[in-house]
Amino acid sequence: MPRLILASASPRRRELLAQAGYSFEVYPANIPEDARPGEDPIAYVIRLAREKAQAVFAELASEPGIAVLGADTTVTLDGQILGKPADAADAARMLGLLSGRTHCVITGVALVTAKAVEAAAEVTAVRFVTLSHAEIEAYVATGEPMDKAGAYAIQGRAARWIPRIEGCYFNVVGLPLALVSNLLEGVR
């Protein structure tokens, strides 16, 4: 197995990768994360995951035997990408949109080695209960939504509002472990 580098500053991704038993180093990528006009949400997260992994691979290219894993997660509702909220009002707006509805969480992952670039995406449907204005305000006031796609953390306080998901739970946290394991198996 090549030396694994995680191209992400996300503490959740670090925790999940460690939980799955992987040894790795963290080297966050610094790239713009804006969606292109009309960009499909799946294409968007795969592109960002690939760009993150390629940027870090390029910086570390002089080091032999590395594999760089990049990932990006977004939330979509009615074809609209809901990234990280800009501020508290934006977080409240997003939670209002998700209230009482089912949305999709999409994570793109990319693995870059000297031999190849592999990329794929995982999609999970997430159902929210109907939230009151007071519940949304109280949750936003905790600060938890501020650095999360879709303005919530399934592994945090928002868990109480999610009665059902269809697909990979770890995808919603930010790293679909089965998909990542499959990509990593290909580089052994």
FIMARVEX-849640 format. One record per residue: residue number from 1; residue in one letter; y, x, z of N, C-alpha, C in turn. Coordinates in steps of 0.05 Angstrom, whole numbers. Example, Ala and Ser with C-alpha at 12.3 -4.5 7.8 and 13.67 -1.06 7.14 Angstrom:
// FIMARVEX-849640
  resi  resn     n.y     n.x     n.z    ca.y    ca.x    ca.z     c.y     c.x     c.z
     1     A    -114     264     156     -90     246     156     -66     264     156
     2     S     -45     257     142     -21     273     143       1     258     157
//
This chain:
// FIMARVEX-849640
  resi  resn     n.y     n.x     n.z    ca.y    ca.x    ca.z     c.y     c.x     c.z
     1     M     -24      17       0       0       0       0      25      18       0
     2     P      43      13     -18      68      28     -18      84      22       8
     3     R     104      39      13     122      35      36     138      10      30
     4     L     137     -10      48     150     -36      43     179     -35      55
     5     I     198     -44      38     226     -46      46     234     -75      43
     6     L     246     -87      64     256    -114      63     286    -113      57
     7     A     294    -124      35     322    -123      26     336    -148      37
     8     S     337    -150      63     349    -174      75     358    -167     104
     9     A     381    -178     111     391    -175     139     382    -198     156
    10     S     367    -217     145     359    -241     160     340    -234     183
    11     P     348    -241     208     329    -236     230     305    -254     228
    12     R     307    -277     216     284    -295     213     264    -283     193
    13     R     273    -271     172     255    -259     153     241    -235     166
    14     R     256    -219     181     243    -196     195     222    -206     214
    15     E     228    -227     230     208    -237     249     183    -248     235
    16     L     187    -262     213     164    -273     199     146    -251     186
    17     L     159    -232     174     143    -210     162     128    -194     183
    18     A     141    -190     206     127    -176     228     104    -193     239
    19     Q     110    -219     242      89    -238     252      64    -237     234
    20     A      68    -234     208      46    -233     189      32    -206     189
    21     G      41    -187     205      27    -162     209      36    -140     190
    22     Y      58    -143     176      67    -122     157      84    -101     171
    23     S      80     -76     163      98     -55     172     119     -52     150
    24     F     144     -50     157     165     -49     137     191     -38     149
    25     E     209     -30     131     235     -22     139     255     -42     128
    26     V     278     -44     141     299     -62     133     322     -47     120
    27     Y     329     -56      96     351     -43      81     365     -66      67
    28     P     384     -79      80     397    -103      68     411     -97      42
    29     A     409    -117      24     424    -115      -2     451    -128       2
    30     N     470    -118     -13     497    -129     -12     505    -137     -41
    31     I     498    -162     -47     505    -172     -74     519    -199     -71
    32     P     535    -207     -91     547    -234     -90     525    -255     -92
    33     E     528    -277     -77     507    -298     -77     516    -324     -89
    34     D     535    -323    -107     546    -348    -119     527    -358    -141
    35     A     524    -384    -142     509    -396    -164     525    -396    -189
    36     R     512    -393    -211     526    -395    -237     529    -424    -245
    37     P     550    -431    -260     554    -459    -268     529    -470    -281
    38     G     520    -493    -271     497    -506    -283     470    -493    -277
    39     E     470    -473    -260     445    -458    -255     425    -476    -239
    40     D     401    -477    -249     379    -491    -235     374    -478    -208
    41     P     370    -494    -187     365    -483    -160     342    -463    -159
    42     I     320    -468    -172     297    -449    -172     305    -423    -186
    43     A     318    -426    -209     327    -402    -224     347    -386    -207
    44     Y     364    -400    -192     384    -388    -175     371    -370    -153
    45     V     353    -381    -138     341    -366    -116     323    -343    -126
    46     I     310    -347    -149     294    -325    -160     312    -303    -170
    47     R     334    -311    -183     353    -290    -193     364    -274    -169
    48     L     373    -288    -148     384    -273    -125     363    -255    -111
    49     A     339    -265    -108     318    -249     -96     313    -224    -113
    50     R     312    -228    -139     307    -205    -157     330    -185    -155
    51     E     355    -196    -156     379    -178    -155     380    -162    -129
    52     K     373    -175    -107     373    -162     -81     352    -139     -81
    53     A     328    -145     -89     307    -125     -90     313    -103    -109
    54     Q     324    -109    -132     330     -88    -152     353     -70    -143
    55     A     373     -82    -129     395     -66    -119     386     -46     -98
    56     V     369     -54     -80     359     -36     -60     340     -16     -72
    57     F     323     -24     -91     305      -6    -104     321      16    -118
    58     A     343       9    -132     359      28    -146     372      48    -126
    59     E     380      39    -102     391      57     -82     370      76     -71
    60     L     345      68     -70     324      84     -58     305      96     -79
    61     A     313      95    -105     296     102    -127     285     131    -125
    62     S     299     148    -111     290     176    -108     266     179     -89
    63     E     261     157     -74     239     158     -55     214     147     -68
    64     P     193     163     -70     168     153     -84     153     133     -67
    65     G     138     116     -81     119      98     -68     131      77     -51
    66     I     153      64     -61     165      42     -46     161      16     -61
    67     A     160      -6     -45     160     -33     -56     182     -48     -41
    68     V     201     -60     -56     224     -73     -43     221    -103     -47
    69     L     222    -117     -24     219    -146     -23     247    -159     -19
    70     G     255    -176     -38     280    -191     -36     273    -220     -33
    71     A     291    -235     -20     286    -264     -17     313    -278     -15
    72     D     314    -303     -24     337    -320     -20     328    -349     -17
    73     T     341    -363       1     333    -391       7     358    -409       3
    74     T     352    -432      -9     373    -452     -11     362    -479      -6
    75     V     379    -498      -2     372    -526       2     384    -542     -21
    76     T     368    -560     -32     378    -577     -54     375    -606     -48
    77     L     394    -622     -56     393    -651     -53     406    -662     -78
    78     D     392    -679     -92     402    -691    -117     411    -670    -137
    79     G     397    -647    -138     403    -626    -157     427    -608    -148
    80     Q     439    -615    -125     462    -599    -115     452    -577     -96
    81     I     462    -553    -100     455    -531     -83     472    -532     -57
    82     L     459    -532     -34     473    -531      -9     466    -504       4
    83     G     484    -485       1     481    -458      12     489    -458      41
    84     K     499    -434      49     509    -432      77     536    -445      78
    85     P     542    -460     100     568    -473     102     591    -453     105
    86     A     613    -461      93     637    -444      94     651    -446     121
    87     D     648    -469     134     661    -473     161     648    -497     174
    88     A     658    -504     197     646    -526     212     647    -553     197
    89     A     669    -558     184     672    -583     169     652    -584     146
    90     D     647    -561     133     628    -560     111     599    -564     122
    91     A     593    -553     146     567    -557     158     563    -587     164
    92     A     583    -600     175     582    -628     182     578    -645     156
    93     R     591    -637     135     588    -651     109     560    -649      99
    94     M     548    -625     100     521    -621      91     501    -637     107
    95     L     504    -636     133     486    -651     151     488    -681     146
    96     G     512    -690     140     516    -719     133     501    -726     107
    97     L     501    -707      88     486    -712      63     456    -713      67
    98     L     446    -696      85     417    -694      90     407    -717     108
    99     S     425    -729     124     417    -750     143     402    -773     129
   100     G     378    -779     140     363    -802     130     350    -798     103
   101     R     349    -773      94     339    -768      67     319    -745      66
   102     T     306    -743      44     288    -720      39     301    -701      19
   103     H     301    -676      26     313    -655       9     292    -633       4
   104     C     299    -614     -13     281    -592     -18     293    -566      -8
   105     V     275    -549       3     282    -522      10     268    -504     -10
   106     I     282    -486     -23     271    -469     -43     276    -440     -35
   107     T     255    -424     -34     259    -395     -29     248    -380     -53
   108     G     265    -363     -64     256    -344     -85     249    -318     -72
   109     V     227    -306     -81     219    -279     -71     215    -261     -95
   110     A     221    -236     -92     217    -216    -113     207    -191    -100
   111     L     189    -178    -114     178    -152    -105     182    -132    -128
   112     V     197    -111    -122     203     -91    -142     189     -65    -134
   113     T     174     -54    -154     162     -27    -150     169     -11    -175
   114     A     160      14    -176     166      31    -199     152      20    -224
   115     K     130       5    -220     114      -5    -242     122     -33    -252
   116     A     133     -50    -234     137     -78    -242     157     -92    -224
   117     V     166    -115    -234     182    -134    -219     167    -160    -220
   118     E     159    -170    -196     145    -196    -194     163    -215    -179
   119     A     166    -240    -188     183    -259    -175     171    -287    -176
   120     A     175    -303    -156     165    -330    -155     182    -346    -135
   121     A     176    -372    -134     191    -389    -115     172    -408    -102
   122     E     179    -416     -78     164    -437     -62     183    -460     -57
   123     V     173    -485     -59     189    -508     -55     176    -525     -33
   124     T     192    -534     -13     182    -551       8     201    -575      11
   125     A     189    -598      13     205    -623      17     208    -627      47
   126     V     232    -633      56     238    -637      85     252    -664      89
   127     R     241    -680     107     252    -706     113     269    -704     139
   128     F     293    -715     137     311    -717     161     312    -746     170
   129     V     314    -750     197     320    -776     207     349    -782     202
   130     T     358    -806     207     386    -813     205     401    -802     229
   131     L     422    -787     224     437    -774     245     463    -789     250
   132     S     471    -791     275     497    -803     282     519    -782     279
   133     H     543    -791     276     566    -773     274     567    -755     299
   134     A     561    -766     323     562    -751     348     540    -729     348
   135     E     516    -735     337     495    -716     336     502    -692     318
   136     I     514    -699     295     523    -678     276     544    -661     289
   137     E     564    -673     302     586    -658     314     575    -639     336
   138     A     557    -650     353     546    -634     375     530    -610     364
   139     Y     515    -615     343     499    -594     331     516    -572     319
   140     V     536    -580     304     555    -561     292     569    -545     313
   141     A     575    -557     336     589    -543     358     572    -521     370
   142     T     545    -522     367     528    -501     377     531    -475     361
   143     G     541    -477     336     543    -454     319     518    -448     303
   144     E     496    -460     311     470    -455     297     471    -459     267
   145     P     484    -479     257     484    -484     228     499    -464     211
   146     M     516    -447     223     535    -433     207     525    -412     188
   147     D     502    -400     193     492    -380     174     466    -388     161
   148     K     462    -415     159     437    -426     149     441    -442     124
   149     A     425    -438     104     426    -455      80     421    -484      89
   150     G     438    -502      79     436    -530      86     446    -537     114
   151     A     456    -517     128     469    -520     154     450    -529     176
   152     Y     424    -520     175     406    -526     197     384    -505     198
   153     A     372    -504     222     349    -486     226     325    -503     235
   154     I     304    -505     219     281    -521     227     268    -510     252
   155     Q     270    -484     257     258    -472     281     277    -473     305
   156     G     300    -486     301     319    -488     323     323    -517     332
   157     R     347    -524     339     353    -550     351     348    -573     330
   158     A     350    -567     305     347    -588     285     318    -597     282
   159     A     299    -583     294     271    -590     293     266    -619     302
   160     R     282    -629     321     278    -656     331     285    -678     311
   161     W     299    -670     289     306    -690     269     288    -689     244
   162     I     267    -673     245     250    -670     221     222    -680     227
   163     P     217    -705     220     191    -717     226     169    -708     207
   164     R     177    -697     184     156    -691     164     166    -670     144
   165     I     148    -653     136     153    -635     114     128    -636      96
   166     E     132    -630      70     110    -627      51     113    -600      39
   167     G      94    -582      46      95    -555      36      95    -534      59
   168     C     104    -511      53     103    -488      71     125    -489      92
   169     Y     118    -490     117     137    -489     139     153    -463     139
   170     F     139    -441     134     152    -415     135     173    -412     113
   171     N     169    -426      91     189    -427      70     215    -438      80
   172     V     214    -459      97     238    -472     107     252    -453     127
   173     V     237    -437     141     248    -417     159     262    -395     143
   174     G     251    -389     119     265    -369     102     247    -349      88
   175     L     220    -350      92     202    -332      78     175    -344      76
   176     P     167    -353      52     140    -365      49     119    -343      50
   177     L     106    -341      73      88    -318      78      64    -317      60
   178     A      52    -340      53      29    -339      35      37    -328       8
   179     L      60    -337      -2      69    -327     -28      76    -298     -27
   180     V      89    -289      -6      95    -260      -2      70    -244      -1
   181     S      50    -253      14      24    -239      17      11    -237     -10
   182     N      12    -257     -26       0    -257     -53      14    -236     -70
   183     L      41    -234     -69      55    -214     -85      48    -186     -75
   184     L      46    -182     -49      40    -156     -38      12    -147     -44
   185     E      -7    -166     -45     -35    -159     -53     -36    -147     -80
   186     G     -18    -155     -98     -17    -145    -125      -8    -116    -128
   187     V       3    -104    -107      13     -77    -108      -4     -57     -91
   188     R     -26     -66     -81     -43     -48     -65     -56     -27     -83
//
